[in-house]
Amino acid sequence: MHARRLRVSLKGWGGVGAMALVCALAVLFALLLPMARSHGDGTSGPATDGPGATWGTQARAAEECKDPEKQTLSPSPDDGPTIDAIKNRKGEKRKLVVGVDQNSYRWGYRDPNSGGDAELEGFDIDLARRIAQDILGDRNAVQFKAIPTDQRIPAIEDGRVDMVVRTMTINCDRVADVAFSAPYFRTGQQLLAPKSSPITGYNDTLAGKKICTAAGSTAFSTLEQDREDGRLAPGADLGTTVPNQLDCLVRLQLGEVDAVVTDGALAASQAAQDPTVQLKGDAFTTEYYGVAMKKDADDLVRRVNQILVDWRRDTANGWQWSYDQWLSETLGDDSAKSEPPAPQYLRKS
């Protein structure tokens, strides 16, 4: 009945104009609909569950997420379609492609004192090579791609890398977009400021101070949430964000910001690079680093989890050896506070 009335009312030239308006609105709606289905990072995807989940589905998953470090699959040494695709690469392309950092001291960096074309080295680099050794039989069969902090998830989703091993915190927002391994390191958000600064920690001494964080980092999202919840000191300025965390140290050195908030493990490495700054106060969160991979790469996730089990058990060249080699100088000889708890896995076949 309503459709008939609409057709009658649209007779004549006025009706043609009205019909044109209806058509235009219909086209506009069709154009806007995919935007409503876009992911939180601005990329669009189909309105289905699984790897192409809508933003709304991801948001609900993030809201329902608890203990994100336990949202991973059980270990397995078996190959699968993702690993087969890596192994079937030909010639020089037969490498594991890993997104890493090249500016995080002791984690993923080039030693300026080694001369020549310095190779990447550090704790994360050791882990990436261990994964390449297990999957491809050669610890050097890995192509490192340096990626900024805010490009870690897009690099995985776009297929530019097979995985990211880059001090990447497992959190609820991220498990909606990528799959994580079990944790391989424990840390927490901490404050870095000049030794002469009156700032004493994550408290009221931050009132009115400029704080630097990396865009897309856990630090930034934590501070934003704390400001919304009234836990951040009044007037604290979060307006300074940078692509890479090390850029915050440069801003601090130039006096452009008053403090840096980042993972305590990274902050300790930055303090080791500059004797004029220091960690202020204790860590105010507990977080875990994981290896990030594509949502549907179940076989690769399981394989990496098996590798992590073996790496932690290896007393000759395993987790503890890498900690002693790279991190004991900045984090101390006691590795117990940095070692993650025994992993827990999803009950999924």
SVG drawing of the C-alpha trace seen along z (x, -y; Angstrom):
<svg xmlns="http://www.w3.org/2000/svg" viewBox="-2 -22 86 55">
<polyline fill="none" stroke="black" stroke-width="0.4" points="0.0,0.0 2.8,-2.4 4.7,-1.6 1.6,-2.3 1.2,-5.7 4.8,-6.5 4.4,-5.6 1.3,-7.8 2.9,-10.8 5.9,-10.6 3.9,-11.1 4.8,-14.1 8.1,-16.1 8.0,-16.7 7.7,-13.0 10.8,-12.4 12.8,-14.8 11.6,-13.1 12.4,-9.7 15.9,-11.0 16.3,-12.1 15.3,-8.6 17.7,-6.9 20.5,-9.3 19.8,-8.5 19.9,-4.8 23.2,-5.1 24.6,-7.1 23.4,-4.5 25.1,-1.7 28.4,-3.7 28.3,-4.4 27.4,-0.8 31.0,0.6 32.3,-2.2 30.1,-1.2 31.6,2.3 35.2,1.1 37.7,2.3 38.8,0.1 42.1,-0.6 40.2,-2.1 40.5,1.0 37.2,2.4 36.2,6.1 33.2,8.3 30.4,8.5 31.2,12.1 32.8,13.8 36.4,15.0 39.4,13.2 37.1,10.7 35.0,9.8 33.3,6.4 34.4,3.6 31.3,4.1 32.1,7.8 35.7,7.0 34.6,4.3 32.3,6.9 35.1,9.4 37.4,6.8 34.8,6.0 34.3,9.7 38.0,10.4 39.6,11.5 43.2,12.6 44.2,12.0 47.5,13.7 45.6,17.0 43.7,16.6 46.1,18.8 46.1,22.3 47.9,25.3 51.4,26.2 51.9,28.6 55.0,29.5 52.9,30.3 52.9,28.4 49.8,26.9 48.8,24.6 50.5,21.5 53.8,23.3 53.6,25.2 53.3,21.8 56.4,20.5 58.3,23.7 57.3,23.7 58.8,20.3 61.5,20.5 65.1,19.5 66.1,16.4 62.4,15.9 62.4,19.1 62.6,17.2 60.5,16.4 59.4,12.8 59.4,11.2 58.5,7.6 60.9,6.3 62.3,3.1 65.8,1.9 66.0,-0.9 65.2,0.9 68.4,1.3 69.0,4.9 65.7,6.0 66.1,5.4 68.9,3.0 72.0,2.5 75.1,2.1 76.8,-1.1 80.1,0.1 80.3,3.3 81.3,1.4 80.3,2.0 76.8,3.3 75.8,4.2 73.4,7.1 70.2,6.9 70.6,8.4 68.8,8.5 66.4,10.7 63.6,10.5 66.0,11.2 67.2,14.4 63.6,15.5 62.9,14.8 66.0,16.8 64.9,19.6 61.6,19.8 63.3,19.7 65.6,22.6 62.7,24.7 60.5,24.1 63.1,23.8 66.1,25.5 68.3,22.4 68.4,19.7 69.5,17.3 66.6,18.0 64.7,15.0 64.0,11.7 63.7,8.9 61.4,6.0 61.7,2.9 58.2,1.6 57.0,-1.3 55.0,-0.6 51.7,-1.7 52.2,0.5 52.6,3.8 49.0,5.0 48.5,3.6 51.8,5.4 50.3,8.7 46.9,8.1 48.3,7.0 50.6,10.0 53.8,8.0 55.1,10.2 54.5,13.7 54.7,12.5 55.8,9.7 58.4,10.2 58.7,6.7 58.1,6.2 54.3,6.4 52.0,6.5 49.1,9.0 46.0,7.0 42.2,7.3 42.0,4.8 44.7,6.5 43.4,10.1 40.4,8.9 42.7,8.3 45.6,10.7 46.4,14.1 49.1,14.2 51.4,16.9 51.7,17.7 53.6,15.0 57.4,15.0 58.1,12.0 56.5,10.2 56.7,6.4 54.5,3.4 54.0,-0.2 56.6,-2.5 57.6,-6.1 60.9,-7.5 62.0,-11.1 65.1,-13.2 66.9,-12.4 66.5,-16.1 62.7,-16.0 60.3,-16.5 58.3,-13.6 58.4,-10.7 56.2,-8.1 52.8,-7.5 51.1,-9.8 50.0,-13.4 53.5,-14.7 52.4,-14.3 49.8,-17.0 50.2,-19.5 53.2,-17.6 53.7,-16.6 53.9,-12.8 55.2,-11.1 54.0,-7.8 54.2,-5.8 51.1,-5.9 49.3,-2.5 51.1,-1.5 49.6,0.0 51.0,-3.0 48.9,-5.4 45.7,-3.4 46.3,-2.9 46.8,-6.6 43.7,-7.5 41.6,-5.1 43.1,-6.3 42.3,-9.9 38.7,-8.9 38.4,-7.0 40.0,-9.8 43.1,-7.9 45.5,-10.1 46.8,-13.3 44.8,-16.3 46.1,-18.4 48.5,-15.7 49.1,-16.3 49.0,-13.2 49.3,-15.2 52.8,-14.0 52.8,-10.7 55.5,-9.4 55.8,-6.5 58.6,-4.7 59.2,-4.5 62.8,-5.7 61.6,-9.0 60.1,-9.7 63.5,-9.5 64.7,-12.1 61.8,-14.4 62.7,-14.0 66.3,-14.8 65.3,-17.9 63.1,-19.1 60.0,-18.9 58.2,-16.6 58.5,-16.0 58.2,-12.2 57.9,-9.0 55.5,-6.2 56.4,-2.8 57.0,0.8 59.4,1.0 61.6,3.4 62.0,0.8 62.3,-2.1 65.2,-0.4 67.0,0.0 66.5,-3.7 67.8,-4.7 70.9,-2.6 71.4,-4.6 71.2,-8.0 72.6,-8.4 70.6,-11.7 67.3,-9.9 65.9,-7.2 62.9,-5.1 60.5,-6.9 58.4,-4.7 57.3,-1.1 55.5,0.4 51.7,-0.3 50.5,2.5 51.4,6.1 51.7,7.1 53.1,9.8 54.8,9.8 53.7,12.3 54.5,13.2 51.7,11.8 50.4,13.6 47.3,13.6 44.0,14.5 43.6,17.7 47.2,19.0 46.3,21.7 49.1,24.0 51.7,21.3 50.4,20.2 50.6,23.7 54.1,24.2 55.4,21.0 53.9,22.1 55.7,25.4 58.9,23.5 58.4,21.3 58.0,24.4 61.3,25.8 63.0,22.4 62.2,22.0 63.4,25.5 66.7,25.1 69.4,24.5 72.2,24.1 70.8,21.6 67.3,20.8 65.3,18.1 67.6,17.7 70.7,17.6 69.2,14.8 68.1,12.9 71.6,13.1 73.1,12.1 71.0,9.1 68.8,8.0 70.6,8.7 72.6,5.5 69.5,3.3 67.0,5.4 69.2,7.1 70.5,10.6 67.2,11.9 65.2,12.9 62.3,14.4 60.3,11.2 60.5,11.0 59.8,14.7 56.1,15.2 54.0,17.8 53.4,21.3 51.2,20.8 47.5,21.6 45.8,22.4 42.3,22.2 40.3,25.5 40.0,25.6 40.8,28.6"/>
</svg>
